[in-house]
Amino acid sequence: MPLIQKIQARPISFHSIKSLFKSTGSTAST
């Protein structure tokens, strides 16, 4: 998934991660 790659490629804050998970709908629960 390109989304996860983007996360690992660039440092994001916890808030961003939470927002992302909310957007994905808890699909990529890693």
RODO-2510 file (C-alpha; in nm, 4 decimals, decimal comma):
residues 30
     n   res          X          Y          Z
     1     m     0,0000     0,0000     0,0000
     2     p     0,1390     0,3393    -0,1008
     3     l    -0,0224     0,5009     0,2030
     4     i     0,1916     0,3097     0,4507
     5     q     0,4986     0,3732     0,2378
     6     k     0,4282     0,7440     0,2519
     7     i     0,4042     0,7286     0,6297
     8     q     0,7371     0,5508     0,6600
     9     a     0,8937     0,7799     0,4026
    10     r     0,7982     1,0995     0,5844
    11     p     0,7790     1,1577     0,9610
    12     i     0,4290     1,2396     1,0774
    13     s     0,2910     1,3289     1,4165
    14     f     0,0752     1,0929     1,6191
    15     h    -0,2262     1,3105     1,5420
    16     s    -0,1680     1,2609     1,1711
    17     i    -0,1472     0,8866     1,2174
    18     k    -0,4695     0,8841     1,4154
    19     s    -0,6394     1,0876     1,1449
    20     l    -0,5064     0,8531     0,8808
    21     f    -0,6341     0,5469     1,0620
    22     k    -0,9727     0,7134     1,0936
    23     s    -0,9692     0,7797     0,7201
    24     t    -0,8699     0,4255     0,6320
    25     g    -1,1334     0,2929     0,8681
    26     s    -0,8972     0,0847     1,0803
    27     t    -0,8190    -0,1293     0,7765
    28     a    -0,4410    -0,1272     0,8066
    29     s    -0,4195    -0,2180     1,1733
    30     t    -0,0476    -0,2774     1,2011
***
